């Protein structure tokens, strides 16, 4: 193992092995290096490991932190001297492979009493499976295991401001000094670190709730941006209209979601960066669909969103998921880049009616968010996460994470408090907030279809709201 270091390794920070250096893992691990943690990185893809090494050298060259880093040729080599092992791999199969492979698996070199942190989003049943293998198959009950999925995207990974949902079979593991130092470093110095009671897998259940929102909001952002484009709006102005003003403390616009704000600039760019591949949200939504079967719960809007994502997966699995807007407009068609072309340009009568059309499409976006919030609370019921302290916690997590939206923050507290029940709360909220919106949205859907544009999420949301109302 080749060490590249700007300072001696006897640092105040615990030694970290970071396995999985994709977009999120890369950003999280380099944040740790920048902070001063000695980090050994490993990724199965050589060029990624080379880029990670080069980035760490740049960090070290600034001299602003005690940057100590290393690279390894296998998970076993990476963990040999670690106090904390972080796993940010693609799925649970990769978690098991990185830990337990006969050749190079980390378990063969894990130091005694090491803490293993699973940051990857995996099925809620899997952390317990990892625990069982560590203890029964490999005789390592000493290894502390923490389930710690994250939310917030690459930018918040770089800044160390991720939302992290942590659980363990022994909750005292969350207070282990080395693990706590690592987790707090990437979670706003602990301010966005949420201990989730319930044992291993509870963190993944909390993340799954957030991903119901994300799994709907990602394609919804594309669907709504595409609607703005086919209606002739200046897409940049439309985006700006749905984003909170940074110089105010008021409520964000009705059609705002974290995902729309985050994905919008990439939709508007002719050369968007690869920040979050389609295959990532496809995997997360797949976990939720499996949970629907296991828990006997039906989430129709989430399932429609899953179908949209699955279609994009056929040709653009490794592309940034902001490309979903191009799928709506037609990959390879004349209007594929319509959102980009109309950034800064309104066409036809929209030069005069832009404010009305913007308001209507923003309302349509909000209707999708309303049904998304409803399905999130139904999923929470299925997961048995509706005790008072649990409700307060997962609401706080989602509202401040990537699943957040204006509608979610408004309607969920009302649903918690309404003596008439959840359905009644949503019905009252919809009738008060959006009088006449279903008729407007129905007409919008019909007009879009005449232009060969299929707003399937809006259509599904309208049908669900009709049943609710």
ChimeraX attribute file (.defattr): number of C-alpha atoms within 10 A of each C-alpha:
attribute: neighborCount
match mode: 1-to-1
recipient: residues
	/A:1	11
	/A:2	10
	/A:3	12
	/A:4	16
	/A:5	17
	/A:6	16
	/A:7	15
	/A:8	10
	/A:9	17
	/A:10	10
	/A:11	14
	/A:12	9
	/A:13	17
	/A:14	20
	/A:15	23
	/A:16	28
	/A:17	31
	/A:18	30
	/A:19	29
	/A:20	28
	/A:21	25
	/A:22	19
	/A:23	17
	/A:24	24
	/A:25	25
	/A:26	24
	/A:27	22
	/A:28	27
	/A:29	31
	/A:30	26
	/A:31	20
	/A:32	25
	/A:33	23
	/A:34	23
	/A:35	18
	/A:36	20
	/A:37	26
	/A:38	28
	/A:39	28
	/A:40	30
	/A:41	29
	/A:42	27
	/A:43	26
	/A:44	16
	/A:45	11
	/A:46	11
	/A:47	10
	/A:48	17
	/A:49	21
	/A:50	13
	/A:51	13
	/A:52	24
	/A:53	19
	/A:54	12
	/A:55	15
	/A:56	23
	/A:57	17
	/A:58	13
	/A:59	21
	/A:60	22
	/A:61	13
	/A:62	11
	/A:63	12
	/A:64	11
	/A:65	16
	/A:66	21
	/A:67	29
	/A:68	27
	/A:69	30
	/A:70	19
	/A:71	22
	/A:72	22
	/A:73	16
	/A:74	19
	/A:75	32
	/A:76	23
	/A:77	22
	/A:78	28
	/A:79	31
	/A:80	18
	/A:81	17
	/A:82	24
	/A:83	20
	/A:84	26
	/A:85	28
	/A:86	27
	/A:87	25
	/A:88	28
	/A:89	25
	/A:90	19
	/A:91	15
	/A:92	18
	/A:93	11
	/A:94	16
	/A:95	23
	/A:96	16
	/A:97	16
	/A:98	25
	/A:99	23
	/A:100	21
	/A:101	16
	/A:102	11
	/A:103	12
	/A:104	18
	/A:105	20
	/A:106	25
	/A:107	20
	/A:108	18
	/A:109	17
	/A:110	25
	/A:111	17
	/A:112	13
	/A:113	13
	/A:114	19
	/A:115	24
	/A:116	24
	/A:117	24
	/A:118	25
	/A:119	26
	/A:120	23
	/A:121	27
	/A:122	26
	/A:123	21
	/A:124	21
	/A:125	14
	/A:126	19
	/A:127	27
	/A:128	17
	/A:129	14
	/A:130	19
	/A:131	20
	/A:132	15
	/A:133	17
	/A:134	20
	/A:135	13
	/A:136	10
	/A:137	11
	/A:138	12
	/A:139	11
	/A:140	17
	/A:141	15
	/A:142	13
	/A:143	18
	/A:144	23
	/A:145	25
	/A:146	28
	/A:147	31
	/A:148	32
	/A:149	26
	/A:150	26
	/A:151	26
	/A:152	21
	/A:153	20
	/A:154	18
	/A:155	15
	/A:156	18
	/A:157	25
	/A:158	20
	/A:159	15
	/A:160	26
	/A:161	23
	/A:162	30
	/A:163	28
	/A:164	30
	/A:165	26
	/A:166	29
	/A:167	29
	/A:168	26
	/A:169	20
	/A:170	14
	/A:171	17
	/A:172	10
	/A:173	16
	/A:174	21
	/A:175	10
	/A:176	12
	/A:177	11
	/A:178	17
	/A:179	24
	/A:180	16
	/A:181	17
	/A:182	22
	/A:183	24
	/A:184	18
	/A:185	22
	/A:186	28
	/A:187	24
	/A:188	17
	/A:189	16
	/A:190	19
	/A:191	14
	/A:192	21
	/A:193	23
	/A:194	20
	/A:195	18
	/A:196	24
	/A:197	16
	/A:198	15
	/A:199	17
	/A:200	27
	/A:201	27
	/A:202	25
	/A:203	28
	/A:204	28
	/A:205	28
	/A:206	27
	/A:207	28
	/A:208	27
	/A:209	26
	/A:210	22
	/A:211	24
	/A:212	26
	/A:213	26
	/A:214	27
	/A:215	29
	/A:216	28
	/A:217	27
	/A:218	26
	/A:219	29
	/A:220	28
	/A:221	27
	/A:222	27
	/A:223	26
	/A:224	24
	/A:225	28
	/A:226	30
	/A:227	26
	/A:228	26
	/A:229	26
	/A:230	19
	/A:231	23
	/A:232	22
	/A:233	29
	/A:234	23
	/A:235	29
	/A:236	23
	/A:237	17
	/A:238	24
	/A:239	21
	/A:240	12
	/A:241	19
	/A:242	20
	/A:243	19
	/A:244	17
	/A:245	13
	/A:246	8
	/A:247	6
	/A:248	8
	/A:249	8
	/A:250	9
	/A:251	12
	/A:252	18
	/A:253	18
	/A:254	23
	/A:255	26
	/A:256	25
	/A:257	31
	/A:258	22
	/A:259	26
	/A:260	26
	/A:261	17
	/A:262	18
	/A:263	22
	/A:264	23
	/A:265	15
	/A:266	19
	/A:267	27
	/A:268	22
	/A:269	15
	/A:270	12
	/A:271	9
	/A:272	15
	/A:273	11
	/A:274	14
	/A:275	18
	/A:276	19
	/A:277	18
	/A:278	23
	/A:279	20
	/A:280	17
	/A:281	22
	/A:282	21
	/A:283	19
	/A:284	21
	/A:285	25
	/A:286	17
	/A:287	17
	/A:288	25
	/A:289	19
	/A:290	12
	/A:291	21
	/A:292	17
	/A:293	10
	/A:294	10
	/A:295	13
	/A:296	10
	/A:297	16
	/A:298	16
	/A:299	18
	/A:300	16
	/A:301	25
	/A:302	26
	/A:303	21
	/A:304	19
	/A:305	23
	/A:306	23
	/A:307	15
	/A:308	21
	/A:309	25
	/A:310	20
	/A:311	13
	/A:312	24
	/A:313	18
	/A:314	8
	/A:315	11
	/A:316	19
	/A:317	19
	/A:318	14
	/A:319	19
	/A:320	20
	/A:321	28
	/A:322	29
	/A:323	23
	/A:324	27
	/A:325	28
	/A:326	22
	/A:327	22
	/A:328	24
	/A:329	24
	/A:330	16
	/A:331	17
	/A:332	10
	/A:333	11
	/A:334	9
	/A:335	17
	/A:336	18
	/A:337	22
	/A:338	22
	/A:339	29
	/A:340	21
	/A:341	18
	/A:342	20
	/A:343	18
	/A:344	12
	/A:345	17
	/A:346	21
	/A:347	15
	/A:348	10
	/A:349	11
	/A:350	17
	/A:351	13
	/A:352	11
	/A:353	12
	/A:354	20
	/A:355	14
	/A:356	11
	/A:357	18
	/A:358	24
	/A:359	16
	/A:360	18
	/A:361	21
	/A:362	22
	/A:363	22
	/A:364	30
	/A:365	28
	/A:366	26
	/A:367	26
	/A:368	27
	/A:369	27
	/A:370	24
	/A:371	29
	/A:372	27
	/A:373	26
	/A:374	24
	/A:375	21
	/A:376	22
	/A:377	22
	/A:378	19
	/A:379	24
	/A:380	19
	/A:381	15
	/A:382	17
	/A:383	18
	/A:384	11
	/A:385	22
	/A:386	16
	/A:387	10
	/A:388	9
	/A:389	9
	/A:390	16
	/A:391	18
	/A:392	14
	/A:393	16
	/A:394	22
	/A:395	20
	/A:396	15
	/A:397	24
	/A:398	23
	/A:399	20
	/A:400	17
	/A:401	22
	/A:402	26
	/A:403	27
	/A:404	24
	/A:405	28
	/A:406	19
	/A:407	26
	/A:408	23
	/A:409	17
	/A:410	16
	/A:411	19
	/A:412	21
	/A:413	14
	/A:414	17
	/A:415	21
	/A:416	16
	/A:417	11
	/A:418	14
	/A:419	10
	/A:420	9
	/A:421	12
	/A:422	19
	/A:423	14
	/A:424	16
	/A:425	19
	/A:426	23
	/A:427	16
	/A:428	16
	/A:429	18
	/A:430	20
	/A:431	12
	/A:432	9
	/A:433	13
	/A:434	13
	/A:435	11
	/A:436	10
	/A:437	18
	/A:438	20
	/A:439	11
	/A:440	14
	/A:441	21
	/A:442	16
	/A:443	12
	/A:444	21
	/A:445	20
	/A:446	15
	/A:447	14
	/A:448	17
	/A:449	13
	/A:450	10
	/A:451	10
	/A:452	13
	/A:453	18
	/A:454	19
	/A:455	20
	/A:456	20
	/A:457	27
	/A:458	25
	/A:459	22
	/A:460	19
	/A:461	24
	/A:462	22
	/A:463	15
	/A:464	16
	/A:465	19
	/A:466	11
	/A:467	7
	/A:468	13
	/A:469	12
